[in-house]
Amino acid sequence: MKYLSTRDHSLKKSFNEILYQGLSKDGGLYLPVEWPTIDIENLQNKSYEDVALEIIFPFVKENFSKKDLQNILNESYANFRHIKRAPVKELETNKYILELIYGPTYAFKDYALQFLGKLFSNSLSKNPKKITVLGATSGDTGSAAINAFKKNQHINVFILHPHQKISSIQQKQMTTVNESNIFNLAIDGNFDDCQKIVKELFVDDDIQNKTSLTAINSINWARLIAQVVYYFWSHLQIKNRDINFIVPSGNFGNIFSAYVAKQMGLPIKRLHIATNKNDILKSIITNGQMTKKIVSQTYSPSMDIQISSNFERQMFESFDRDSDKVNFAFNEFYKSGNYLFSSDIINNFKKIYDASSISDEETLQTISNIFEKYNYISDPHTATGLKLLMDKNDEETWVSLACAHPAKFNSAVKKAINKEADIPIELSNLFDKKEKMTILPNDINKVKNYLLENI
Ligand SMILES: *Cc1c(COP(=O)(O)O)cnc(C)c1O
């Protein structure tokens, strides 16, 4: 299996070549040159890890043996807290929740980042080199990445977060990991400032001369293939029916993995995008408008994104895999802050996707409704999807994704139902642990010097 770029469809890279690289040099994102197909009959009665093996192997087989991949997958999910890894819960006839909250940091990011951590370890043990992971986080990605890469002597991890602007549980999940390869940098600024510093360091010559930097944000292709697994897995649990998914979306990574599952043969009919007030995805799907807007803060911070990086992959697909058309669209967009998709392309999006924007008020109301009706506490990200699930009244099977444990977002939960979700012991223990982080000003040179001294 070779990989092309959404900005250069003639490219042919191996999986190993794209593993540590988020973005292609041409600025595009990687995609396989063709979609492998999966025989679902072959997946019956297998464990989560064995289903994952069948789905992921075609993407990596040039560089990883099936035996190696099997070991990597077994290690990745061994410490998840549910025997089914990603269980499906029936709320009522035809309405289900796929729970992705059983990983070490209690958010769905674990399903991909634990895999990425073990994949890197395996690859670096065969081919030793020192790599530096650098990223910015508004919460969930940072803790999932730190947990996945801690204790690996080949990898140093530098995670920037906005000082005192993330929840205390999210901060402690990162800063109480007391390992010599983990560096938490609290920046006196907001999330955008952190992201800007990271972007500039990725193209900084002094840094590049000293180490190879690796991005582990959601545009990394290996993360997306790990997420394809749980879409097949929910179909196997509900048993052989056409299926539809509702996905709370920010960077369009999770829902694009559902699209990949569909291309590989999973009988998905429709994918419904749930966004919060930051509704650029809704405006693209409903009227073709891709417009730069200011990000608003909501109760679902991991979805507070206006430019969804992974949507470029869907554009490439809908443009008949022609990278010239993708380049043209982005040139327009960068020039004017605006791009209008043609009606053909809008119809192409609409063949698969629906999109809705859910307000903060509706989010809290849904947490409350779901609690009263089913005695189920949902986090605010999950609730944006559950609002749409509750409104469905067709005869279809709908599965909505639970993206994080409600205890990570208890201030919103408390506003909605006047009580907090029970905090799992691993999270409440964090409050007794010592924190390790370095507070730095919002100044790229200070961060750069810190990196150069510590890599
Ligand atoms: C990352 C995240 C999302 C958004 O997922 P994307 O893949 O960026 O669309 C939604 N909810 C939670 C809890 C997240 O951590």
Ligand as a Chemical Component Dictionary entry (heavy atoms), coordinates in Angstrom:
data_LIG
# 
_chem_comp.id                   LIG 
_chem_comp.type                 NON-POLYMER 
_chem_comp.pdbx_formal_charge   0 
_chem_comp.three_letter_code    LIG 
# 
loop_
_chem_comp_atom.comp_id 
_chem_comp_atom.atom_id 
_chem_comp_atom.alt_atom_id 
_chem_comp_atom.type_symbol 
_chem_comp_atom.charge 
_chem_comp_atom.model_Cartn_x 
_chem_comp_atom.model_Cartn_y 
_chem_comp_atom.model_Cartn_z 
_chem_comp_atom.pdbx_ordinal 
LIG C1 C1 C 0 -10.968 15.420 19.897 1  
LIG C2 C2 C 0 -12.331 15.387 20.456 2  
LIG C3 C3 C 0 -13.473 15.627 19.657 3  
LIG C4 C4 C 0 -13.383 16.001 18.185 4  
LIG O1 O1 O 0 -12.888 14.942 17.389 5  
LIG P1 P1 P 0 -12.272 15.238 15.922 6  
LIG O2 O2 O 0 -11.615 13.977 15.521 7  
LIG O3 O3 O 0 -11.309 16.365 16.118 8  
LIG O4 O4 O 0 -13.413 15.629 15.038 9  
LIG C5 C5 C 0 -14.726 15.522 20.253 10 
LIG N1 N1 N 0 -14.854 15.217 21.561 11 
LIG C6 C6 C 0 -13.791 14.987 22.368 12 
LIG C7 C7 C 0 -14.021 14.675 23.802 13 
LIG C8 C8 C 0 -12.494 15.066 21.851 14 
LIG O5 O5 O 0 -11.437 14.854 22.664 15 
# 
loop_
_chem_comp_bond.comp_id 
_chem_comp_bond.atom_id_1 
_chem_comp_bond.atom_id_2 
_chem_comp_bond.value_order 
_chem_comp_bond.pdbx_ordinal 
LIG C1 C2 SING 1  
LIG C2 C3 SING 2  
LIG C2 C8 DOUB 3  
LIG C3 C4 SING 4  
LIG C3 C5 DOUB 5  
LIG C4 O1 SING 6  
LIG O1 P1 SING 7  
LIG P1 O2 DOUB 8  
LIG P1 O3 SING 9  
LIG P1 O4 SING 10 
LIG C5 N1 SING 11 
LIG N1 C6 DOUB 12 
LIG C6 C7 SING 13 
LIG C6 C8 SING 14 
LIG C8 O5 SING 15 
# 
